[in-house]
Amino acid sequence: MTQAQINSWLYWIGGAFVALLGLFIWLEQFWIVVLPIVLAIVALALFKLDWLFMLITILTPLSIAFEELPGGFGLSLPTEPLIFGLMLVFLIRVFYDGHFDHRVLKHPLTIAIFMNLAWVFITIFSSEEPIVSVKFFASRLWYIVGFFFIATQVFQNPNNIRKFLWFYIVPLTLVGIYTVAVHATHQFAEKPAHWVMQPFFKDHTSYGAILAMYYPIVWAYMWSKNLTLTTKIVISVIILALTLALIFSYTRAAWVSLVGALGIMTLLIMRVRWWIVALLIVSSAGAYVAFEDQLMMKLEKKPSRLVR
């Protein structure tokens, strides 16, 4: 087929679709507007599975959880249907052409995952609520296939690891900016901090945990070599936004984990020998055991007495 014939077919198909779109809108059947998006996602799944993987990564921080669907079924939209479709296409392609790095299947982590899945599957038969157990097994399965087995193939290209991180960090930053803006309307009070991140995150605990997980990564990229001035400015803005989001998340566990991460980074930079670290850990544990009663007595005192 010549290029002119290909162009002719494209014009006819495009024209027919525009006419069909206009007809359905005139008939007030607005679902037709979603059809191009669905077709594009199907095309990605069939021909560019890694692109669909990255699209899901972008949408994950922006997804909205619906926990009270009929039948007690919870679903995160639009990501979970996409993850399920990603799993199906991947499994079909693996069984059809067999293109998969089989070394992954022999890895100890993979074996541990298979053992866990097998145990979860076995417990379905002894469950008091088998439907709930089946749902749990299914969701566990599509997450493991999507973000472990497919990820092992996508991340064979190191550039995809960097893309994956930034495709998550950028929308997460947008969610952080939105949350801080909503929180500002409540004068940054502590109680609203538990729900202002909704509908993107269920509560401040999961929100703070994700922020703490990606915050050091952004700082690490800030110290990368050969960064342009524009890139440094963009990363600085992201760091500022994530810092504010982390502070106003009121998640103490996230703050403590960052302090711990900073301590580990300091040890790595200073190249402290492992036996010194082990000695410090043992000494700290021994001191805690020795003074546990005194510490608990202090913590159980009233705040007013502690201030004095």
N, C-alpha and C positions, 0 to 999 in steps of 0.2 A: 504494500500500500504506500503510495507516494505521500509526501508531506501535504500536498494540496488536498488529497482525499481525507487525510487525518483531520486537517483543519475543517473540512466540510462537515465531517461527522461531529466534531466538537460543536460547530455552530448549530447543527440540527438538534443535537442533544440538549445544548444550553437553551435554545429557543423553546423546545418542547417543555423543558422543566420550568422555564419562566411562565409559559402559558398555563401549565398545570398549577403552578403556585398561585397565579392570579385567579384561576377558577376556584381553587379551594378556599382562598381568602374571601372571595365573593360569596361562597356558600357558608362562610363563617366556620370553616374547619381549620382552625389556626394551628393544629398539631403538625401540619405540613411544613411549617417553618423549622421544626426541629429535625426534619428528615435529612437535610444536607449535613448537619452535625453528626447524626448517626452514621450516615454513609462514610463520612471522613474518618470517624473512629473505627469503623469496620475495615476501611482501607489500611489504616495504620496497623491494626491487629494482623492483617494478612501479609502486608509487605514491609512494614517498619515496626516490628515489635518493640525495639528499643525506644523508638519515639513515643509509643503509647506508654511505655514504662515511665519515661520522663514527664509525659503529660499528667499521669496519675500523681507523680511526685509534686508537680506544681499545684495540683488541685487539692492535695491532702490537707494543708493548713487552712484552706478555704472551704472545706467540706462542712456540711451541716448534718448533725446527728438527729435522727427521728427515732425516738425510743418507745413510742406508744402506738405503733402501727397495729393493724388488726392481727389477732393471734398472738399478741405479745412479742411480735417480731421487731427488732431494732435494726436500723439501717442508716449508714452514713452516705449521704448523697452529695456529689455524684460519684464518689470514689469506689464504694464497694461493688456496685454493678460492673464498673470498669475493671476492677481487680478480678472479679469472678470471670468476666469475659477474657481477660488476659490469661488467666489460668487455663481456661478451656482451649484457647487457640494454641498456647504453648504446648499443652499435653498432646493435642492432635498433631502438631508439627513434629514433636519428638517421636511419636509412634509412627508417623508417616515416613519421615526421612531419616530419623535416628541421629540427627545432628545435635549432640550434646557431649560436653566434656565429662566422660565417665569417671575421671579421677575424682570429681566432686563426690560421687556416690561412695567412694572408699574413705573419705575423710572422717575422722572421729566425730567431728561436730555433726556431720550428716547422719552418721549412725545413731548418735544420741537423739537427733530430731525424729528419726524413724521409730525409735523405741518409744519416744513420748507420744507420737501419733498413734502407734499401735496400742498403747495403754489407754489413751483417750477413747479409741474406738471400742476396746473391750469393755470399758466402763459403761458404754451405752446400754448394754444388755442387762446390767444390774441397776440401772438408774431408776429412781422413783418417777422421774419425768423424762421419758425417752426423747420426746420431741425437743425439749430444751437441750439435751445432750447432743442430739443430732445437729442442731443448729450450731452449737459450740464447736463440734468437730468440723463442720463444713467451713465455718469462718476461720478456724485455725488452719485448715488445709489451704484455703485460697490465699491467706496471708503468707504462709510459708512458701508456697509455690511462687507467688508473685515477688516477694521481697527476699527470698533466699536463693532458690534455684535459678530463677530468671536473672536475679542480680549477679550471681556468680558468672553468668555468661556476658551480661552487659558490661560488667566492671573489668573484664579482661582487657578492655581499652582504658588505660589510666585517665584519659581525658573525660571519660564518662563519669568517673568518680567526682571530679571537680564540678562537672555539670549538675550531677545529682545534688550535691551539697548546695550549690547556689540556686538551683531550681526549687529547693525547699526553703532556703534562708530568705530569699526575696519576698515570697508571699507571707512567710512567717513575720517578717518585718512589717508588712502592711497590716496584718492582724494586730501586731503590737501597737502600731500607731492608732488604729481604730479603737483598741481597748483603752489606751491612755486618754484619747479624746473623750470617750464615753465616761471614763472615770473622772475626768476633770469636771464634768457637769455635776458630779457628786462630791466636789471639793476633796477628792482623793481620800475619802474616808475608808476605814479598814473594812467595814462590813460589805459595802458594794464591791470591794475587790474580789469577793468570792464568786460574783456572777457577771461582771461587766464584760468578760471575754466571750460570753455566749452570743450567738449560737455556734461559734467556731470551736470553742473548747467547753467541755462540760463544767469544769470548775477551775479554781486558781491553782490547784495542786498539779494537775496534768499540764496546765499552761506554763507554770513556773518550771516544771521539770524539762519540758521541751526547750524553753528559753535557755536554761542552764546547760543543756546538752550542746546547743549550737553556738552559744556565746563565745566560748574559747576558740572555736573554729574560725570565727570571723576575725578575732584578734590575731590568730596565727597567720591568716591571709594578709593582714595588715603589714606584717613583717616580711612578706615575700619579696624576693628580688625582682628587679626590672618592672616595677609597677609604674604606670604613668600617673601624672598628677591628677587627671580626671578620675582614674580608678581609685586612688587614695582618698579623694574627696567623697566618692560614692561610699566606699567602705567606712569612712569616718561617720557619715550620716547614718549608716546602718548600725554601727556600734552605738552611737548616741541614742537611736530609737530603741534598740534592744536593751540598753542600760536602763533607760527610763521604764521600759516595760517590765524588766526584771525587778527593779526597785519597788514599783507600785503593784507588783503581783502579790506582795505580802506573803511570799512563800519562803519561810525560814529554812526549810530543808534545801531549797535551791541555793540560797545564799551560802549556807554551810558547805554544800558540795563544791561551790566555786572556790571557796577558801581552801578546801582540800585539794582541788585541782591546781590552784596556785602554788600550794606547798609542794606538790609532786613535781610541777614544772620547775620550781626553784631547785629541787634536788637533782633533777635531770641536767639543768643548766650548769650547776656547780659540780656535777659528776661525782656526787657523794657515793661512796662504795656501799654495796648492798648490805654488808654486815653491820655497818654503822646504822643504817635505817632499821634493820632488824633489832639491833640493840635498843634503839629509841622506842620502838613499838613495844618491846618486852618491858622496858623500864616504865613506860607510860601505863601499860596494863597493870603492872605491879603496884604502881603508885595509886591507881584507881581502886584496886582491891584493898590496899592498906588503909585508904582514907574514905572508903565508900560510905561508912556510917556517918562520918562528919559531914560529907558533901550532901547526903540526903537530908540531914537535919537542917543544914543551911537552906537548901532548896524548899523545904517544907515550911519555913518561916514566912510570916506575913510580909508583903512587899514593903509596908511602912517601916518595919523593923530592919529590913535589909537596907533601906535607904539610909537610916540613921547609922 
